[in-house]
């Protein structure tokens, strides 16, 4: 059972982020209670078709149609890069978005569904990857990552033989991606990639110690103030999604601040008494 706490102020978020400085963070604007990639959520299953068939069709149709809209595309067999591209354009995949910044994750938890409680997750990625037998974050050429990215398109047994794997990877792993898109840079994006869920193999099943995985509930009545505080710290649509639509959203948000007079700055630990030569 994942340990759950309350997060209600920006000061609390900063404390969490500085304490769990090597964790990854993910925000949900509503309480979900799980960490499941888009392709494995409800709505992408059918009594008439397997989820694997649906995933295969989505990937195939995206790859067939993408060349008519974009010329700079990955090689056909670079399944990892194709997954990043599809995730970037909001197609449901077996990737789950995370960020290295708690403030960015908090923005996504409070910017929508203002009348609903939100949640924020903090995960230590190295602990997840140790369960799959390696240390650090998976890079694009990691064999387990290549298996999980290619699995929807290939025969699993042939793929294991090609990659010299003597087992079927069934745990999610944490990925340190190549920063191919400006939005990934601005959002400090990182990812987990997931096999099709099986019992006791999800992130919440695997990471039981709270220093490796913890959840914070954000009360709905705290969201407005948190969103204001995040804007004061530079976390706005314009900084997270550098395009004209986000610029407009940021300007509309700023226009709601009606009056402002500079307050006295916080003294923190008290006044500095030493004389300073100029």
LINGIMO-V950790 format. One record per pair of residues at least 12 apart in sequence whose ideal C-beta (glycine too) atoms are under 10 Angstrom apart, sorted by the first residue. I is the first residue (numbers start at 1). J is the second residue. Records with the same first field share a line. If there is no record, write none. Layout:
BEGIN
I=J  J
END
This chain:
BEGIN
1=204  208
2=33  34  35  121  203  204  205  207  208  210  212  213  214  215
3=208  209  210  211  213  214  215  216
4=31  33  119  210  214  215  216  217
5=120  210  214  215  216  217
6=117  216  217  218  219  222
7=102  106  109  110  118  119  120  215  216  217  218  219  222  226
8=216  217  218  219  221  222  223  225  226
9=222  225  226  229
10=103  106  222  225  226  227  228  229  230  232  233  235
11=229
12=106  216  218  222  226
13=25  102  103  105  106  109  110  120  216  218  226  229  230  233
14=102  103  106  229  233
15=102
16=102  106  120  122  214  216
17=100  101  102  103  105  106  122
18=102
19=102  122  211
20=102  122  123  124  211  212  214
21=100  102
22=100  124  125  126
23=98  100  102  105  121  122  123  124  125  126  127  211  212  213  214
24=97  98  99  100  101  102  105  121  122  123  124  125  128  137  174  188  189  190  191  192
25=98  99  100  101  102  103  104  105  106  108  109  120  121  122  123  188  190  216
26=96  97  98  99  104  105  108  109  119  120  121  122  123  190  192  215
27=97  98  99  102  103  104  105  106  107  108  109  110  111  112  118  119  120  121  216  218
28=105  108  109  112  113  116  117  118  119  120  121  215  218
29=107  108  109  110  111  112  113  114  116  117  118  119  218  220  223
30=109  112  113  115  116  117  118  119  220
31=113  116  117  118  119  215  217  218
32=118  119  121  215
33=119  204  215
34=121  197  202  203  204
35=96  98  121  123  172  192  194  202  203  204  207  213  215
36=94  96  194  197  202  203  204
37=87  92  93  94  95  96  97  172  191  192  193  194  197
38=58  86  87  90  91  92  93  94  95  96  97
39=51  52  54  55  58  59  86  91  92  93  94  95  152  194  196
40=55  92  93  94  96  194  195  196  197  202
41=92
43=92
44=58  92
50=196
51=152  196  197
52=151  152  196
53=152
54=92  152
55=92  93  94  151  152  153  196
56=152  153
57=152
58=86  91  92  93  152
59=79  82  83  86  91  93  94  152  153
60=152  153
61=91
62=82  85  86  89  91  93
63=76  79  82  85  86  153
66=82  85  86  89
69=89
70=85  89
72=85  180
73=85
74=180
76=153
77=146  150  153  154
78=140  146  149  150
79=145  146  147  148  149  150  151  152  153  154
80=95  138  139  140  141  142  145  146  148  149  150  175  177  178  193
81=140  149  177  178  180
82=149  150  153
83=95  145  148  149  150  152  175  177  191  193
84=140  149  175  177  178  179  180  181  184  189  191
85=180  181
87=177  181  184  189  191  193
88=180  181  183  184  189
89=181
93=149  152  191  193  194
94=148  149  151  152  172  191  192  193  194  195  196  197
95=148  149  172  175  177  191  192  193  194
96=172  174  175  190  191  192  193  194  203
97=184  187  189  190  191  192
98=121  122  123  125  174  175  187  188  189  190  191  192
99=184  187  188  189  190  191  240
100=125  176  187  188  189  190
101=187  188  189  235  240
102=120  122  216
103=188  226  229  230  233  234  235
104=186  187  188  189  230  235  239  240
105=120  121  122  187  188  216  235
106=118  120  216  218  223  226  227  229  230  235
107=187  226  227  230  231  233  235  236  237  239  240
108=120  187  235  240
109=121  216  217  218  223  226  227
110=218  220  222  223  224  225  226  227  228  229  230
111=223  226  227  230  235  236  237  240  249  253
112=223
113=220  223
114=220  221  223  224  227
115=220  221  223
116=218  219  220  223
117=217  218  219  220  221  222  223
118=216  217  218  219  220  222  223  226
119=215  216  217  218
120=214  215  216  217  218
121=203  204  213  214  215  216
122=210  211  212  213  214  215  216
123=174  192  203  204  207  212  213  214  215
124=174  207  209  211  212  213  214
125=137  138  173  174  175  176  190  191  192  207  212
126=174  212
127=174  206  207  209  211  212  213
128=171  172  173  174  192  203  206  207  212  213
129=142  144  171  172  173  174  175  192
130=212
131=171  172  173  201  206  207
132=144  145  167  169  170  171  172  173  174  206
133=167  169  171
134=173
136=174  176
137=173  174  175  176  177  190  191
138=173  174  175  176  177  191  192  193
139=175  176  177  178
140=175  176  177  178
142=163  173  175  176
143=160  162  163  164  165  169
144=163  165  167  169  171  173  193  195
145=169  173  174  175  177  191  193
146=159  162  163  165
147=159  160  162  163  165  168  169  173  193  195
148=169  170  171  172  173  175  192  193  194  195  196
149=175  193
150=162  163
151=168  169  193  195  196
152=196
156=168  169  195
168=195
169=193  195  201
170=194  195  196  197  198  200  201
171=192  194  195  198  200  201  202  203  205  206
172=191  192  193  194  195  197  201  202  203  206  207
173=191  192  193  194  195
174=190  191  192  193  203
175=189  190  191  192  193
176=190  191
177=189  190  191  193
182=241  242  243
183=240  241  242  243  246
185=242
186=238  239  240  241  242  246
187=239  240  241
188=240
227=253
228=253  256  257
231=250  253  254  256  257
232=257
236=249  250  251  253  254
237=249  250  251  252  253
238=250  251  253  254
END
